Amino acid sequence: MRFLQHRLRGPKDEGSILLALFAIMVVSGLLTVGLATIVNAHVLARHDTAFESALTGAEQGLDELIAQVKASPTSSSFTPVSGTTNAGVAYQATATASAGTWLIDATGTATVKGHPVTRHIQATVTFRNLLDDTQGKGVPLFGETAVNLATPSGVDRYDSSVSSDVCTTGGTQTSMVNGDTRMCQPAAPRFGVLATDGTLNLSSADLSNIAEADIDNAPAAGSADPDFTGKCGGDTGVCNAIGAKVQVSQDRLDYPLSSLCGQGIGGGVTAYDGSTSLAANTVYNFTNVTLSAAAVADLSNVANSRLVICFNGTLTLPPLVPLNSTSSPGHPLLLDPRPPTSLLLISTSACPQFTVNGSCAVAGIDPPAVNFGAGLPGETAVSAVIYAPNAACTATGHVDVYGTLICASVAAPSGLDVHYDTQVASFGASSFDRGVTVSHWHEITN
């Protein structure tokens, strides 16, 4: 009987059972590994989601505090911000002042299934005086899309608290209405900088009358990216001076619209023809403006007075009229410029996109403009801060601006001199808009 049972089972049944058991163990192991992989994948997916959410929260805190710094960059301190995003991510951010900049430090924490994930980021906020010719990248003469200057042109510097006397190129004192003047007592350094984000056309004969010409927003060597518009055009002597008097940079120089005109009298809907005087220490806001000596006559009667004239159309400055002038202390019959900060001429209208010639590229929109000379020959002389980053500034005769000239484009086929008063920097540091740059975004990893 035992022999018969052995014959019925077969000699190798014991091995088959072992193989079956081994197969069950392998399959169970695979299932266990697979399940662990699935669980781990879910855990990693939750972590990845929390990881991204934490960064979003940190960036919200960063953005909130950067907005505060932009609104008031000269504040002594900023209250830390904290909160929770719509997705339930907690964030907090602090601002620490350091050598004229703000270090913004922000964290975001997302919690999933009781497990917190935190991201830590930082950025640097720097602010510059838009009217300073030495701090940051401010310049006395700027044209965003183009600077086209014929000879004689130049940029020199002086300090109105020392002397505003005006001389000829030969050194003889004269009146500011005479063309191509120089300051009798120049500041140190004597010459200033002009710049453009577009095409620079300058005579090489005038390189000795400037400290430097900057071509910003220039493409990298070998690049044809159309978004980079800075280039040298025209005079080969100027282009050959790249690396010396002419500097080329890929950085872009931007000037925002000013916020000083919001409460101006006139509301930007009326025009001014210059026939009546304007009250000192007042902000006006017009459409088109034609300036005259009568319009600013009262400035000289009020000590330390200032007049702000805003426009969203065309500013016309007639020739042969010394605008914003005063008698020279040593030569009463000669006219000196009053301090340029006493007259601010500000363009308020924005154009969505400019052509290379400074005209608005959008059909049906006329860009604001500054018209030196009113289409007539002769010298145009004005002492003012002309801040028109969205305006096409064009000239008929020669122009002398005592102060600062910021435009969308500058075209002066008979030449243009800008005489930068170093006192403009002090005014800009306390009373004018600031340019703010956010840089060096990076994540802190432990």
C-alpha angles and dihedrals in degrees: 000000000000089000091052092050090050091051092049095051096047128229097268104045091106091060093048091055090052091050090050091051090049091050090051090051092049093049091046089051092050091048090050092049091046092049090048090050092051092048091047091048090053090049091049091047091053090047092049090050091049090045092056093041091052090054091050089053093048091050091051090056090045092050093048093054094041088055089055092049091049091052093051111011094166095058115125093229145351129224112243114253127222137168148122128274124229087262092057097255114148118221140176135181138188134194122216123188117229128170097328095321137087122234108210113203119188138172133190126196125197119186122205122180090344094308115116121211117195130194122194122200137170138194135181122232116199126181129200135196104250092208099046118105095202109031115082111331100317115142134188093230123036137162116182100206101020146353112204112178129169122201130304096052137128150139120240134167138227141164114239090199087065103035139329095190113141125218138186119250086264092059100255115135114248142156123286092242091069114098129255096011131176130209112259092217107032124196123241117286090036100208134052141209132266123194146181138186088211137037120341116210110178133148114248086223087071098051088095089058096060136055094221144339115220123205103195131183089037120160121251117259109288094011123126097187105150091210089071105075106167115116144141116251138179116001112066090202089062093047090049088055092065107129092030121046090355118061124192124204137172090217116103122229112216133186118194126212113274121251095206097095103061096103097036121142111253097036093234093284102096131066128228122214099187095244095122133045121254126226117259120244091026134121116224127189118197141158105232120010130197109190124210138172089256091057093063100028094109092059092078091053096059118062115238090358125160135198124200116198116184124189137181096192130036127334112205121197113189122219129247092030119108099224115207097002137154135190118274110253093228098035111034093188092059122078124228126188116260112234105292092229088069090073122043118185109189131181113214105179120100127213115203093219136005130208120228088266094057097254121127112268093205114091115244096020119107112203122226115261143197112215114197111196099010089247092302130116121248138071121312113203125180135161107211148105101258106195109178108141090164099044133094105233113204134171137202104191128017117305133209115190115189102202128017135331119199116172144155086242136356124211120174111161091178096045137267134223124196117198108197116210109211088215087072088074093058091049093048092050092060110022111023133072121280128226112228127201126190114205146149096049107181141153123243112224125190 
